[in-house]
Amino acid sequence: MKVIIPLAGKGTRLRPHTHVTPKPMLKVAGRPVMDYVMDDVQRLGNVEQVVYITGHLKEKVEAYATGAYGLPSVFVEQRVQDGTAGAVALAREYVDQPVLIIFVDTIFDADLSIVNSVDADGIIWTKEVEDYQRFGVVVTDADDHMTRIVEKPKDPISKRANIGLYYIRNWKLLYEGIAHVLQQPANKGEWYLTDAFQYMIDHGAKIKVVDVDGWYDAGQVETYLDTNRVILEKGRARRPATLGEGAVIEEPVYIEDGAVIEHARVGPNVSVLAGTRIAHASVSHSIVGGNSTIEHCTLSHSLVGDRVVLRHVHGTASAGDDSVVEGSAAL
């Protein structure tokens, strides 16, 4: 099996952090988001090659993925951001067998091993949601085979949201569909992979729809922080070996050894990387990078990068790497 991982996007909703870090490499509970997905890929045991579709900060993605996963890999640059169909089209020369396609700005709870026994032409994984108007939803027949995908429907024709995880056994028909899509007029400058799936269905393919147990978005600040909370609650929480004087920890937290917490309250739902010092402060529902300093602050629902200095800052902050923000001590 081949695996295609498109990750060329700029992550504009997570700026300023994605100016210097690719979105899939931002950390949740101390690990890059893409690590959680790649754990599942590695467990499959029958992956012949991973094709990464890169773009923004591609050198960082290539350096990290080459060293982290131990899977045969190739990197293809997507120079023009022309949509998901355009991204997957770039992997064509490497695909000669069934393919797993994963968009890695989310974390999911799914049993990928079912790809080894499915008798359909493919699988699309979904998650039932109440706010279906925000998503592309998958409509199915009585046998749970996809009939169509509708983007942001006004009427509740389905609540099964497309989560960006697909297995295609009939890879030849997939690429026939992608070629067809790319010949059509672009939709606001983009061509969508889901239109290629629709082509497959219209030409007789059966794509099974399977619900995941959990789906956690890391593509914008609010959902990224909430995903950190979920992962902490699911067992990723840890306390450091030692705490400084006056430290109060409210679980769950992920605090690496080498972080210094003194005369401060940290938690709940906080991740702190090594080398960071939090003193005379309160931090909750936040992610803090490494080698940063937070003093005399009260922070909540904040994203703090690496090597950041925050003093006398109160409320919500989004401070990218190497930022310095000093408020008024009078506050």
C-alpha positions as CSV (number, residue, x, y, z in Angstrom):
1,M,0.0,0.0,0.0
2,K,1.1,3.6,-0.7
3,V,0.2,6.5,1.6
4,I,-0.3,10.1,0.4
5,I,0.0,12.9,2.9
6,P,-0.8,16.4,1.6
7,L,0.7,19.1,3.8
8,A,1.5,22.0,1.6
9,G,-0.9,24.5,3.2
10,K,0.2,27.6,4.9
11,G,-1.9,27.2,8.0
12,T,-3.2,30.8,7.9
13,R,-5.7,30.3,10.7
14,L,-2.8,29.5,13.1
15,R,-0.6,32.4,12.3
16,P,1.8,33.7,13.7
17,H,2.9,30.2,14.7
18,T,2.8,28.7,11.2
19,H,5.0,31.4,9.9
20,V,8.0,29.4,11.2
21,T,6.5,25.9,11.9
22,P,4.4,23.8,9.4
23,K,0.9,23.3,10.7
24,P,1.2,19.5,11.0
25,M,4.4,20.0,13.2
26,L,2.7,22.2,15.8
27,K,2.6,20.2,19.0
28,V,-0.3,18.8,21.0
29,A,0.7,17.4,24.4
30,G,4.3,17.6,23.5
31,R,4.1,15.8,20.1
32,P,3.7,17.1,16.6
33,V,0.1,16.7,15.4
34,M,1.2,14.5,12.5
35,D,2.9,12.1,14.9
36,Y,-0.4,10.8,16.2
37,V,-1.5,10.0,12.6
38,M,1.8,8.4,11.7
39,D,1.6,6.1,14.7
40,D,-1.5,4.5,13.0
41,V,0.3,4.3,9.7
42,Q,3.3,2.6,11.2
43,R,1.1,0.1,12.9
44,L,-0.3,-1.1,9.6
45,G,3.0,-2.8,8.7
46,N,2.4,-3.0,5.0
47,V,3.2,0.5,3.8
48,E,5.6,0.4,0.9
49,Q,6.1,4.1,0.5
50,V,4.8,7.5,1.9
51,V,4.4,10.3,-0.6
52,Y,4.5,13.7,1.1
53,I,3.0,16.6,-0.8
54,T,4.9,19.6,0.5
55,G,4.9,23.3,0.1
56,H,5.1,25.9,2.9
57,L,8.3,25.3,4.9
58,K,8.9,22.1,3.0
59,E,12.5,21.8,4.2
60,K,11.4,21.5,7.8
61,V,8.8,18.9,6.9
62,E,11.3,16.8,4.9
63,A,13.9,16.9,7.6
64,Y,11.5,15.9,10.3
65,A,9.6,13.2,8.4
66,T,12.8,11.6,7.1
67,G,14.1,11.1,10.6
68,A,11.0,10.5,12.6
69,Y,9.1,7.6,11.0
70,G,11.4,5.1,9.4
71,L,9.2,4.6,6.4
72,P,10.4,4.8,2.7
73,S,9.4,8.3,1.6
74,V,9.4,10.7,-1.3
75,F,8.6,14.4,-1.2
76,V,6.8,16.2,-4.0
77,E,6.4,20.0,-3.9
78,Q,3.1,21.6,-4.7
79,R,4.1,24.9,-6.0
80,V,0.6,26.1,-6.8
81,Q,-2.1,25.8,-4.1
82,D,-4.8,24.6,-6.4
83,G,-6.8,22.3,-4.1
84,T,-6.8,18.8,-2.8
85,A,-7.3,17.1,-6.2
86,G,-4.3,19.0,-7.5
87,A,-2.2,17.9,-4.5
88,V,-3.0,14.2,-4.8
89,A,-2.5,14.4,-8.6
90,L,1.2,15.2,-7.9
91,A,1.7,11.7,-6.4
92,R,0.5,9.9,-9.6
93,E,3.8,8.6,-10.7
94,Y,4.4,6.9,-7.4
95,V,1.0,5.2,-7.1
96,D,0.8,1.7,-8.5
97,Q,-1.4,0.0,-5.9
98,P,-4.1,0.8,-3.3
99,V,-3.5,4.1,-1.5
100,L,-4.3,5.7,1.9
101,I,-4.8,9.5,1.7
102,I,-4.5,11.4,5.0
103,F,-4.8,15.1,5.7
104,V,-2.7,15.4,8.9
105,D,-4.1,18.6,10.5
106,T,-6.5,16.5,12.6
107,I,-6.2,13.6,15.0
108,F,-8.6,10.7,14.8
109,D,-9.5,7.5,16.6
110,A,-9.9,5.0,13.8
111,D,-9.0,1.4,13.1
112,L,-7.0,1.6,9.9
113,S,-6.5,-2.1,9.8
114,I,-9.9,-2.5,8.1
115,V,-8.2,-1.5,4.9
116,N,-6.7,-5.1,4.8
117,S,-10.2,-6.7,4.6
118,V,-12.5,-4.3,2.9
119,D,-14.2,-5.6,-0.3
120,A,-15.3,-2.2,-1.6
121,D,-13.4,0.1,-4.0
122,G,-12.5,2.4,-1.1
123,I,-13.3,3.8,2.3
124,I,-14.1,7.3,3.4
125,W,-14.1,7.9,7.2
126,T,-16.6,10.3,8.7
127,K,-17.6,11.7,12.1
128,E,-21.2,12.5,13.0
129,V,-21.5,16.1,14.0
130,E,-24.4,18.4,15.0
131,D,-23.1,21.5,13.3
132,Y,-23.2,19.9,9.9
133,Q,-23.5,23.2,8.1
134,R,-19.8,23.8,8.7
135,F,-18.6,20.7,6.8
136,G,-18.7,18.7,3.7
137,V,-21.1,15.9,4.6
138,V,-21.3,12.4,3.2
139,V,-24.6,11.0,2.0
140,T,-25.0,7.2,2.0
141,D,-27.3,4.5,0.8
142,A,-28.9,1.8,3.0
143,D,-25.6,-0.2,2.8
144,D,-23.5,2.6,4.1
145,H,-21.9,3.3,0.7
146,M,-21.3,6.9,-0.3
147,T,-23.7,8.4,-2.8
148,R,-22.5,12.0,-2.7
149,I,-20.6,14.6,-0.7
150,V,-22.3,18.0,-0.2
151,E,-20.3,21.0,1.0
152,K,-21.9,22.9,3.9
153,P,-25.5,21.9,3.4
154,K,-28.3,24.1,4.6
155,D,-30.6,21.1,5.1
156,P,-29.8,18.1,7.3
157,I,-29.3,15.6,4.5
158,S,-26.5,14.1,6.5
159,K,-24.5,14.7,9.7
160,R,-21.5,12.5,8.7
161,A,-18.7,15.0,8.2
162,N,-15.8,14.3,5.9
163,I,-12.7,14.2,8.1
164,G,-9.9,14.0,5.4
165,L,-9.1,10.3,5.7
166,Y,-9.5,7.9,2.7
167,Y,-8.5,4.5,1.5
168,I,-8.9,3.8,-2.2
169,R,-8.4,0.3,-3.5
170,N,-9.4,1.1,-7.1
171,W,-6.5,3.6,-7.5
172,K,-6.8,3.6,-11.3
173,L,-10.3,4.9,-11.2
174,L,-9.3,7.4,-8.6
175,Y,-6.7,9.0,-10.9
176,E,-9.1,8.8,-13.9
177,G,-11.5,10.8,-11.7
178,I,-8.8,13.3,-10.7
179,A,-7.9,13.8,-14.4
180,H,-11.5,14.5,-15.1
181,V,-11.8,17.0,-12.3
182,L,-8.7,18.9,-13.3
183,Q,-10.3,19.4,-16.8
184,Q,-13.3,21.1,-15.3
185,P,-13.5,24.8,-14.3
186,A,-12.0,25.5,-11.0
187,N,-14.2,26.2,-8.0
188,K,-12.8,29.5,-6.6
189,G,-9.4,28.6,-7.9
190,E,-9.4,25.0,-6.6
191,W,-10.1,21.5,-7.6
192,Y,-11.4,19.1,-4.9
193,L,-10.6,15.5,-4.3
194,T,-14.1,14.8,-3.3
195,D,-15.3,15.5,-6.8
196,A,-13.0,12.7,-8.0
197,F,-14.7,10.4,-5.5
198,Q,-18.0,11.5,-7.0
199,Y,-16.7,10.6,-10.4
200,M,-15.8,7.1,-9.1
201,I,-19.3,6.6,-7.7
202,D,-20.9,7.8,-10.9
203,H,-18.8,5.2,-12.8
204,G,-19.9,2.3,-10.6
205,A,-17.5,2.3,-7.7
206,K,-18.5,1.4,-4.2
207,I,-17.0,3.5,-1.4
208,K,-17.7,2.4,2.1
209,V,-18.5,5.0,4.7
210,V,-17.1,4.3,8.2
211,D,-17.5,6.4,11.3
212,V,-14.5,7.1,13.5
213,D,-14.7,7.1,17.3
214,G,-13.1,10.5,17.6
215,W,-12.0,13.4,15.5
216,Y,-10.0,16.3,16.8
217,D,-9.2,19.3,14.7
218,A,-6.0,21.2,15.1
219,G,-6.4,23.6,12.2
220,Q,-7.4,26.8,14.2
221,V,-6.7,28.2,17.6
222,E,-9.9,27.2,19.4
223,T,-10.0,23.6,18.1
224,Y,-6.2,23.2,18.5
225,L,-6.4,24.0,22.2
226,D,-9.5,21.8,22.6
227,T,-7.6,18.9,20.9
228,N,-4.8,19.4,23.4
229,R,-7.3,19.0,26.2
230,V,-8.7,15.8,24.7
231,I,-5.3,14.2,24.2
232,L,-4.3,15.1,27.8
233,E,-7.5,13.5,29.0
234,K,-6.9,10.4,26.9
235,G,-3.7,9.6,28.8
236,R,-0.9,11.8,27.4
237,A,-0.8,13.9,30.6
238,R,2.4,14.0,32.7
239,R,3.9,16.0,35.5
240,P,7.6,16.8,35.7
241,A,10.0,15.0,38.0
242,T,10.3,18.1,40.2
243,L,8.3,21.2,40.8
244,G,9.5,24.5,42.2
245,E,8.5,26.2,45.4
246,G,4.9,27.4,45.4
247,A,3.9,25.4,42.3
248,V,0.2,24.4,42.1
249,I,-0.8,21.9,39.3
250,E,-4.3,21.4,38.2
251,E,-4.7,18.2,36.2
252,P,-4.6,17.4,33.4
253,V,-1.3,18.9,32.2
254,Y,1.7,17.9,30.1
255,I,4.8,19.4,31.6
256,E,8.2,18.2,30.5
257,D,11.2,17.7,32.7
258,G,13.4,20.8,32.5
259,A,10.4,23.1,32.8
260,V,10.5,25.3,35.9
261,I,7.2,26.1,37.6
262,E,7.5,28.2,40.8
263,H,5.0,30.4,42.7
264,A,2.6,29.7,39.8
265,R,-0.6,27.8,39.1
266,V,-0.6,25.7,35.9
267,G,-3.6,23.9,34.5
268,P,-6.0,22.5,33.7
269,N,-5.4,21.6,30.1
270,V,-1.9,23.0,29.7
271,S,1.1,21.7,27.8
272,V,4.6,23.1,28.7
273,L,7.8,22.1,27.0
274,A,11.3,21.8,28.4
275,G,13.3,24.9,29.3
276,T,10.3,27.1,29.9
277,R,10.0,29.0,33.2
278,I,6.6,30.0,34.6
279,A,6.8,32.1,37.7
280,H,4.4,34.3,39.7
281,A,1.8,33.5,37.1
282,S,-1.3,31.5,36.3
283,V,-1.7,29.6,33.0
284,S,-4.7,27.5,32.0
285,H,-6.1,25.9,28.8
286,S,-3.0,26.8,26.9
287,I,0.0,25.4,25.0
288,V,3.5,26.8,25.8
289,G,6.6,26.0,23.8
290,G,10.1,25.4,25.0
291,N,12.7,27.8,26.5
292,S,10.1,30.5,27.1
293,T,9.6,32.8,30.1
294,I,6.2,33.7,31.6
295,E,6.3,35.9,34.6
296,H,3.6,37.9,36.4
297,C,1.0,36.8,33.9
298,T,-2.5,35.5,34.0
299,L,-3.1,33.5,30.7
300,S,-5.9,31.4,29.5
301,H,-6.7,29.9,26.1
302,S,-3.3,31.0,24.8
303,L,-0.7,29.8,22.3
304,V,2.9,30.6,23.2
305,G,5.8,29.6,21.0
306,D,9.4,28.8,21.7
307,R,11.8,31.3,23.2
308,V,9.0,33.7,24.0
309,V,9.1,36.3,26.9
310,L,5.8,37.4,28.4
311,R,5.7,39.6,31.4
312,H,2.7,41.3,33.0
313,V,0.4,40.0,30.2
314,H,-3.2,39.1,31.2
315,G,-5.9,37.4,29.3
316,T,-5.5,35.5,26.0
317,A,-2.2,35.7,24.0
318,S,-1.0,34.3,20.8
319,A,2.8,34.8,20.7
320,G,4.9,33.3,18.0
321,D,8.5,32.1,18.4
322,D,11.0,34.6,19.8
323,S,8.3,37.2,20.7
324,V,8.7,39.6,23.6
325,V,5.6,41.1,25.2
326,E,5.9,43.2,28.4
327,G,2.8,44.8,29.8
328,S,2.4,47.2,32.6
329,A,3.3,46.0,36.1
330,A,0.5,48.2,37.4
331,L,-2.1,45.8,36.1
